[in-house]
Amino acid sequence: MRTKLPALDVEHDPTIYDKAKDNDALSKTKNKIYADDCRQAKDSDIEVGDKVIVRKEKKGKLDANYEKESHTVIGKQGSDIVCENSRGKTVRRNSTFVKVLPLGTSASEQKACQPNTSGNSGGSAGIAVGSPGGSMPPRRSSRCVKPPDRYGDYVVHALVGTREY
């Protein structure tokens, strides 16, 4: 365009667009790492061959969250998991809708709850109820008492009755 105002012809550096792309990719990577850290995001630990249970759609307040039948993972691509049940029906779900079963268990198995035999309620510190030294007969029904999961494998009161000076 011709004008009477003086102007300089500025030539653009052809590498400026490549630099902008690199800076954009770098900042996006940094922001992704920061967001994943804030959300405590982690990769799924589900592998092909694992036994899993699949979340089902809840139709009411009292419905179970997961199906009764266990599935076997036959394929995985990213967060997409393909499972197959014992009858051969395949299901494709996101990894957030699938839960890994511990080894040696299935969804239909239910662990029998062992009664509390620590004997702490009767005042006999550390003597198990039903043992030769216990004086009280075992209780017929009681709830399962276990330490919170946050303690992990920490043993509480392992040395009851013994003191080291």
C-alpha positions in Angstrom: 0.0 0.0 0.0 1.4 3.4 -0.9 1.2 6.1 1.6 3.0 9.4 2.0 4.0 8.4 5.6 7.6 7.1 5.9 7.8 3.4 6.9 10.4 0.7 7.3 10.2 -2.5 5.5 10.5 -5.1 8.3 11.4 -8.6 7.3 10.1 -11.4 9.5 12.4 -14.0 10.9 11.2 -17.3 9.5 12.2 -19.2 12.6 10.0 -17.1 14.9 7.0 -19.4 14.3 9.1 -22.5 15.1 10.2 -20.9 18.4 6.6 -20.0 19.3 5.6 -23.6 18.7 8.4 -24.9 20.9 7.5 -22.4 23.7 3.9 -23.4 23.5 4.6 -27.1 23.7 7.0 -26.6 26.6 4.4 -24.5 28.6 1.7 -27.0 27.9 3.9 -29.8 29.2 4.7 -27.9 32.3 1.0 -27.1 32.9 0.0 -30.7 32.4 2.6 -31.9 35.0 1.4 -29.3 37.5 -2.3 -30.1 37.0 -1.6 -33.9 37.3 0.3 -33.2 40.5 -2.6 -31.1 42.0 -5.2 -33.8 41.1 -2.9 -36.6 42.2 -3.4 -38.3 38.9 -1.6 -41.6 38.4 -1.5 -44.3 35.7 -3.7 -47.3 36.0 -2.1 -50.5 37.4 -4.5 -52.8 35.6 -2.8 -55.3 33.3 -4.0 -57.9 30.8 -5.0 -61.1 32.6 -6.0 -59.4 35.9 -9.3 -60.4 37.6 -11.5 -57.3 38.0 -15.0 -56.3 39.0 -16.9 -53.9 36.8 -19.0 -51.0 38.2 -22.7 -51.2 37.3 -25.3 -48.6 36.8 -27.1 -47.9 40.1 -30.9 -48.0 39.7 -31.6 -47.2 43.4 -30.1 -46.3 46.7 -29.6 -49.8 47.9 -28.1 -51.3 44.7 -24.6 -52.6 44.8 -21.9 -50.5 43.1 -20.2 -53.4 41.3 -21.4 -56.5 39.5 -21.3 -59.8 41.4 -19.4 -61.7 38.7 -15.6 -61.2 38.2 -14.2 -60.4 34.8 -10.8 -61.0 33.2 -9.0 -58.2 31.4 -8.3 -59.3 27.8 -7.2 -56.0 26.3 -6.0 -52.6 27.4 -5.3 -49.4 25.3 -4.6 -46.3 27.4 -7.4 -46.0 29.9 -9.7 -48.2 27.8 -10.1 -51.7 29.2 -11.8 -54.7 27.6 -13.0 -57.4 30.0 -14.6 -60.8 29.6 -16.7 -62.7 32.1 -16.9 -66.5 32.6 -19.8 -66.8 30.1 -17.7 -65.1 27.3 -19.5 -61.7 27.3 -17.0 -58.9 26.6 -17.4 -55.4 28.2 -15.4 -52.3 27.3 -15.1 -49.7 30.1 -12.8 -46.9 31.2 -10.3 -47.8 33.9 -12.2 -45.7 36.5 -15.1 -48.1 36.3 -13.0 -51.2 36.9 -11.5 -52.4 40.2 -8.8 -55.0 40.5 -9.5 -58.0 42.8 -6.7 -59.2 45.1 -5.1 -62.5 44.1 -6.9 -65.6 45.4 -10.4 -64.0 45.6 -13.3 -63.7 43.3 -16.3 -61.4 43.4 -18.7 -64.1 44.5 -16.5 -65.2 47.5 -17.2 -63.6 50.8 -14.8 -63.8 53.6 -16.2 -65.2 56.8 -15.8 -62.7 59.6 -13.7 -64.1 62.4 -14.9 -63.1 65.8 -12.7 -60.9 68.0 -10.7 -63.3 70.1 -8.3 -60.8 71.6 -9.9 -60.9 75.0 -9.3 -57.2 75.7 -12.9 -56.6 76.6 -12.8 -59.0 79.5 -9.7 -57.5 81.1 -7.4 -60.4 80.4 -4.7 -58.4 78.7 -3.2 -60.3 75.8 -4.7 -63.7 76.5 -6.8 -65.0 73.6 -10.3 -66.1 74.4 -10.6 -69.8 73.9 -7.0 -70.5 74.6 -6.0 -72.7 77.5 -5.2 -69.7 79.6 -8.4 -67.9 78.8 -11.3 -68.1 81.2 -14.2 -66.8 79.1 -15.9 -69.0 76.5 -15.8 -67.6 72.9 -18.5 -65.2 71.9 -21.0 -66.4 69.3 -21.5 -63.1 67.4 -19.4 -60.0 67.3 -18.3 -57.6 64.6 -14.9 -57.8 63.0 -12.4 -55.6 64.7 -9.4 -54.6 62.7 -6.9 -51.7 62.8 -7.4 -48.9 60.3 -5.8 -49.3 56.9 -3.6 -46.2 57.4 -1.4 -48.2 59.9 -0.5 -50.8 57.2 1.5 -53.6 58.5 2.3 -51.8 61.8 1.7 -54.1 64.8 0.0 -52.5 67.7 0.7 -53.9 71.2 2.9 -56.7 69.9 4.7 -57.1 73.2 1.7 -57.2 75.7 2.8 -58.1 79.2 6.5 -58.0 78.5 8.7 -55.1 79.4 12.3 -54.5 78.6 14.2 -52.3 81.0 
